[in-house]
């Protein structure tokens, strides 16, 4: 297998790494190679173009080879870089947080669509993100809602530290609070919007997930119990209690779960219908919304 060696140019190193990743069957070898070379050389895309003919030192080659070995072993690029972009925001990651995925932006889209229909997005709003992890959903919403205040909860104190750091880095710390608890157990009403991306993978399916997920995302953020619905059974009644009349609960769901989750919402007294289901870019029903009835 072709190795990355000292004296090779940055362009050559990038092509060599892309070939190694492609030969290993990884999905996006060109993109992964560009990101890893840029990280190793501390160059953005423009820097990679401008300095493409620069030669690697021995230290450069060794540093890049370490990154290549980690990627070839199945570690996600986002984990290697320590950051992931979500909703245009750069988020720091940790071992205690999921890597935010584009599918989860569907939750943000549906929530904002609901709030837009309800009036000016600059009005005061109170939001909760249950199982916030890196803070991705909460911080994306706060970035769009200038007068909203949000609370993120998680059972992992380490995850909350990551979310808090992200809020500070994005200039949103004054509008975000973080609470260690199981879903909404420690929260008090009322909230205008509650969102969540809870664990929803059936326990027996976890070992069938891609290695990037099963070996690197925290299991407690994946494991949804025997049928994948344990977290919804816990959080939906909590959310129904906390929402003010007309408030919305928006959750991410797994493949084939939208109907079951909508039923759980209805059983908790929320109003759910087919209009409250949003598909992701792959056409999979990914976000489900229900409203608290106005009496």
N, C-alpha and C positions, 0 to 999 in steps of 0.2 A: 504494500500500500504506500502510495506517495506520501512523504512526510513534509512538514513545513520546516524549512532549514534557515539558518542564519545566512544573510546575503541575498535571499530572495526578496523581490519587491513586494510591497503591500498588495498590488494587483495580483501577483502570482500567488501569494499566500491565500488571498480570498478565493481565487479559482481552485486552488488545490484543496482548500477546506470544503468548498461547495461540492467538489467531486467525491470527497470522502463521505460527506453526509448523504449525497445521492446514492452512492454505492451501498450505504447502510439502509436505504429505503425510507429515509426521513421525508416528511411531506413537503417542506419548503427549504430545500438546501441552499438556494441562492440567497434568500432573505436571511436565513439563520447565519450563513457565513458572513454576510455583510455586517450584521449586528454584532457578531462575536469578534470579528476583526476590528470593527470600530471601537468596541469596548476595550479590547486588549491594547489598542494603540491610542485610546482616548481621542478618537476622531469622530465627528459626525459625518453625515453623508457627503457634505461639501468638502470636508477635510479628506475623506477617502479619495475623492476625485482629484483634488489638488495635489495630494501627496502620494498618489498611486505608485510612483516610481521610486519612492524612498525605500531603502533596503532595511531589512529587519536585522537587529542586533541578535546576539545569542540569547539575551534575556527576553527580547520580544518573541522570538521563536518558541522558547520554552513556555512563556506565559500563554501564548496562543495554543500551544499543544495541550496544555492543561485544560483549557476551555473546551477544546475539541474532544478530549477524552470524556469530559463530563457530559457533553451533548450526545456523544455516541453511546453513552451508557443510559440515555433516556431522560436525563435531566432537562426540563424545559428551559428554553432560552430566557424566559422571564425570570426564572429562579436564578439562573447564572448571572444575569444582569442586576437582579435585585429590584427591578422596577417593571411596571406594566402600564401602558396607556389605556385609559377607560374614559369614554365620553370626552376625549380631548384633554384629559387630566393625567399627569404623570403621577403614579402611585407607587410608594415604596411597599415592598412585600416582606414577609417574614415566614418562617417555617410554620407559624400558627395561623396563616391566612391562606385562603384559596387564591389561585391566580385568577383575577377577574377576566371574564370571557365576553366576547362581543354579543353572544346570545342574551346576556344579562342586561344589556342596554335596552332590550325590549321592555323590561319592567319600568325603566326610566321614561321611555317614550309613552307608554300607556298612562303612567301616572301624570305626566305633564299634559297629555291630551285631556285627561279628566279635569285637571286644575284649570286649564285654559278655558274649557267649556263653562267652568263655574265662575269665571270672572278674571279680573286683573291679576297677573302673576306677581305683581309688586305688592299685593296685600299681605298682611301678617298671616302666617301659617305656622302650624306646629306639626312636625313630622317625626315619626319613629321608624328606625330601621332595625329590625329584629334579627340578630345574628349578623352583625355588620361586617365582621372580618376586617378587611383592609379599609373599610369605610366607603367602598366604591359607590354603591347606590346612593347613600346619604349625601356624600360630597358632590356627586354629579347633580343631584336635585338642588342642593344649596347653591351651587354655581349658577343655576338658572332662576332661582327664587330669592331675590335680594333681601327680602324682609322675613324670610322663613327662619325658624329655629328648629334644629334637629337633634334628636337623641338617638345614639347608636348603642345597642346592647350586644353583649356576647358573653358566653360562659368562660371564655379564655381571656384572662387579664393581659396576657402577652399580645393577643390580637388587638385588644383595645388600645394598647400602647402604640401599636403600628397605626391604627386608625387615627389616634390623637396626633401622632407625628405628621400624618398626611394632612390633617386639617390645618395644622400650623403651617406646613410648607405651602399650602394653597391659599393661605390668608383667610381661612374660614373658621379658625378656632374660636372666635368670639360668638359664633352662631351654632356651635356644635358642642354637645355634651356626651359623655360616654359612661355607661353604667354596666357593671358586671352582674349579670343575672341570666336566667334561662328565658330566652325570648322576652316577653313583656312582664315577667313576674314581679318586677320591682317598680313598674311604671304606674303613674296615676293619670287619669283622664283630665281633659279631653285632647284628642288629636284629630287634625283635619285629614291626615294621610298616614297610613302605616304601610310599610313595604318590607319585603323579606325575600331573600334567596336562601331558603333553609336546606338542610340535607335531604335529598329525595331519591337517592339511589338505593334500591332494595339490597339488603345486606349480601345476599348470595350473588349479586351482579358485580360487586366491586372488583373482584379478581379478574373480571373480563374487560375492565376499562383499560384504556391505553396506559402504558407504563408512566407517561408524563403525569398522569392523574393519580393512578393507584399507588405509585411509589413516592409521590412528592407532595400531593395535597393532603392536609390533615384528615384522617379518617372520620373524625367526628363531624367534619363539615360535609362529608359525603354520605354517610350511612343513615338512611331513612327508615331503618327497621325492616321487618319481614316483607312488607308490601311497598315500602318507600314513602308511606304516608304518616308515619309517627309524628313528625315535626308539625305537620298541618293540624293534626288532631289536638296538639298542645297549643299552638299559637293562634289558631283561628278563633276559638272562644275568648281568648285573652284580648285579641284585637276587637272583637265585637263589643266587649265591655268598655274598651278605651276610646273607641271612635265617637265623635260627636255626630248627631243626626246629619245625614248627608255626606259624612266622611267616607273615605274609600280605603279598602285594603287591596293591595296589589302584590301578588306573589309570583315568583318564578316556579315553574313546574317541569317535571321530566316528561319524556316521551310517553304519550298515552294517559297522562295523569289529569288532564284539564277537567274532564267530566267528574271524576271522583272528588277533586278539590272543590269544584263548584258545588257539588252536593254537600260537602262538609260546611261550606260557607252558608248555604241555605239552611241547613240544620241548626246553625248557630244564630239564625235570625237575620242574616244579611241577605240582601237582594242581589243575586247573581243571574246573569243571562248570557246568551251567546255573543252579545255585543261587547261583553267584557272580557273576551278572549283575544289575545294578539299573538300572531305567528311571528317567528324569527325569520331571518333571511333564508333559512333552509326550508321554510314552509311548515315547521313544527310548531304546534300551539305551545307557546313558551311562557306567556304571562296571563294570569287570570285576575280579574278585578271583581269585587263585590262592594256594594254600598250599604251603609247603615240606614235603615228606613227612617224617614221623617214622619213623626207621628202628629 
